Amino acid sequence: MPITLNFVNIAVGNPSKYRWGLSFPTHMNLFFLQVIVPILVVLLFTTLSNLIGLGASVEWVARVLVFYWSAITLTLCHQLITTSQKTP
């Protein structure tokens, strides 16, 4: 997660400033939120779209929305982690 949010620093050659002290369950929860849930949502919507006969364009709209949702949750998770590390 820090690498995806630190592309600018990587591009200009600055070292990463992030040191995560997260537990294994927290890492698994983040993985679940970022990978498993979006895949399940897209698969469910694709199946429903095929059953109803909506077409491929509606499937692609769903994929774009899920990708956008993943980017937003990644940013919110990063903000939550950095905020919780700053407060005692």
N, C-alpha and C positions, 0 to 999 in steps of 0.2 A: 504494500500500500504506500509506503513512503516514496518509493521510486516513481510511481505513477503521478504523485502530486509534486514531485521535485524535478520535473523535466527541465525547467529553466536553469536551475542550478547545475544540473548534469550537463546541459548544453554549453554553458559557459565555463565549465571546469571547476566549479566550486564543490567542495566536499559536502556530503549529506550531513545535515545537522540533527537528524532524527535518531534517537535511540529509544526503541520501544521496550518497555518492561511489561509486556502484556502476557497474561497467562495463556496456556494452551486452549482452554475453553473459550476465551475471548477471541483467539485467532480462528477457532472453528466457527464461532458465531459470525464473524466477519466474512469468512469464506461462504457460509450458508447464505448470508445476505447478498453478497456480491456475485455469486456464481449459481448456486442451486436454485434459489427463488426465481431469478430471471429466466433461467432455462425452463423451469416448470411452468411459468406463466406463458412463455412463448409456445411451448409444446401444447399446453391446454388450449390456448387461443387458436393455434393452427388446427388442432383436431376439431374444435367447434366450428371453425371457419370452413373446413372441408365438409363437415356434416351438413351445414346449412347451405353451403355453396356460395360463399361471399366472394371468393376470388383471391388471386395472389396479391393484388395491390393492398387489400385490407390486412393481409398477413404482414406485409412489409411495413405498414403503418404501425402495427403492434410491435414489431421488432425494433423500430426506431424509438418508439415510446419507452420500451423496456430498456433499451440502451441508455436513453436519457435519464430514466429513473435510476439506473445503476450508477451513472456518473454523479447524480445528486446525492445518493446515499453514501457513496465513497467520500465525497466532500464533507457530508455531515458527520460521518464516522471519524474522519480526520479531525474535524473541529472539536468533536466531543472528547477525543483522546487527548489532544493537545491542551484543551481547557482543563480537563480533569488532572493532568499532570502538573499544571501550573498552580492549582489550588491545593492547599495542604489537606 
